């Protein structure tokens, strides 16, 4: 039987991060519109922010799995 606590916490974390990223990008988009930036420049900047976040997330994931393997934890699925 699956333990429900990690499922609930991971789901909560994904929802919170997704919502925060949406509002952060929306806020920056609105600020750029106030300054008169073009739509293409705003979309490129938003894309760069999303790409940087995904790379940081990948780095944290790889670091976590590397540390877990170094400590001898079994990461195989049953």
FITIZA-717997 format. One record per residue: residue in three letters; x, y, z of N, C-alpha, C in turn. Coordinates in steps of 0.05 Angstrom, whole numbers, plus 32768, in hexadecimal, padded with zeros to 4 digits. Layout:
N
AlaXYZXYZXYZ ...
***
This chain:
78
Unk80117FE88000800080008000801280198000 Unk800A802D7FF1801A80457FEE801580578006 Unk802B8063800F802980768025801E8090801A Unk8009809B80257FFA80B2801A800880CC8020 Unk801980CE8035802580E7803D803780F38027 Unk804A80E4801B805A80F08005804980F97FED Unk803580E97FE7802380F07FD08016810B7FD5 Unk800B810F7FED7FFD81287FF38011813F7FF3 Unk8028813C8000803B81528001804781597FE6 Unk804D81457FD68058814B7FBB804281597FAA Unk802A81507FAB8014815D7F9D8011817A7FA6 Unk8011817E7FC0800F81997FCB802581AB7FC1 Unk803E81A07FC2805581AF7FBA805481B77F9C Unk804B81A57F8B804981AA7F6F803481BF7F6A Unk801D81BD7F77800881D27F74801281ED7F7D Unk801F81EF7F94802882087F9E803D82147F8C Unk805282047F848066820F7F72805B82177F57 Unk804882087F4C803C820F7F33802C82297F35 Unk801D822C7F4A800E82457F4E8021825D7F52 Unk803682597F628049826F7F66805782777F4C Unk805F82637F3D806C82697F23805982787F10 Unk8040826F7F10802D827D7EFE802A829A7F06 Unk802782A07F20802382BC7F28803D82CC7F25 Unk805482BF7F29806D82CE7F25807182D57F08 Unk806B82C37EF6806E82C97ED9805982DD7ED1 Unk804182DB7EDB802C82EE7ED58034830A7EDF Unk803F830C7EF7804683267F01805C83337EF0 Unk807183237EE98086832D7ED8807B83357EBC Unk806983267EB2805D832C7E98804E83477E9A Unk803E834B7EAF803083647EB38043837B7EB7 Unk805983777EC5806C838D7EC9807983947EAE Unk807F83817E9E808A83867E84807783957E72 Unk805D838F7E73804A839E7E64804883BB7E6C Unk804C83C07E86804B83DC7E90806383EB7E85 Unk807A83DE7E81809283EB7E78809383ED7E59 Unk808083E17E4C807E83E37E2F808F83CE7E20 Unk809683B87E2C80A583A47E1F809383957E0B Unk80A0838A7DF68090837B7DE2808983607DED Unk807483547DE2806A833B7DEB807F83257DE7 Unk808D83267DD180A283127DCC80B883127DE0 Unk80C0832A7DE980D5832C7DFD80CC83217E18 Unk80B283267E1E80A7831C7E3780A582FE7E37 Unk809D82F27E20809B82D57E1F80B682C87E20 Unk80CA82D47E1380E582C97E1580F082CA7E31 Unk80EB82E07E4080F382E27E5B80E582CD7E6D Unk80CB82CA7E6980BC82B57E7780C782997E72 Unk80CD82947E5880D8827A7E5180F382757E5E Unk8104828A7E60811E82877E6D811B82817E8A Unk8107828E7E97810282897EB480F9826D7EB8 Unk80E782637EA880DE82487EAA80F482347EA5 Unk810582397E91811B82277E8B812F82277EA2 Unk8135823E7EAE8148823F7EC4813C82307EDC Unk812382327EE1811682237EF7811882057EF2 Unk811281FD7EDA811381E07ED4812F81D57ED6 Unk814381E47ECE815F81DB7ED1816781DA7EEE Unk815E81ED7EFE816381EC7F1B815681D47F28 Unk813D81CE7F1F812F81B77F2A813D819D7F22 Unk8146819C7F0A815581847F01816F81817F11 Unk817D81977F16819581967F268190818C7F42 Unk817B81967F4F8174818D7F6A816D81707F6A Unk815E81677F568157814B7F54816F81397F51 Unk818181407F3F819981307F3B81AB81307F54 Unk81AD81477F6181BD81487F7A81B081367F90 Unk819681367F92818881267FA6818D81097FA1 Unk818981007F88818D80E47F8281AA80DC7F85 Unk81BD80ED7F7D81D980E77F8181E080E47F9E Unk81D680F67FAF81DB80F57FCB81CF80DC7FD7 Unk81B780D47FCF81AA80BC7FD981BA80A37FD1 Unk81C380A27FB981D4808B7FB181EE808A7FC0 Unk81FA80A17FC4821380A27FD3820F80987FF0 Unk81F8809E7FFC81F38095801781E980798018 Unk81E6806C800181DF8050800081C1804A8001 Unk81B1805E7FFB819480597FFC818B804A7FE3 Unk817780397FE6816D80297FD08157803A7FC3 Unk815B80427FA9814880537F9B813880437F86 Unk813A80297F86812C80197F72810E80177F7A Unk80FE80167F6580E180137F6A80DB7FF67F6F Unk80C77FF07F8180C17FD47F8880B37FC67F71 
***
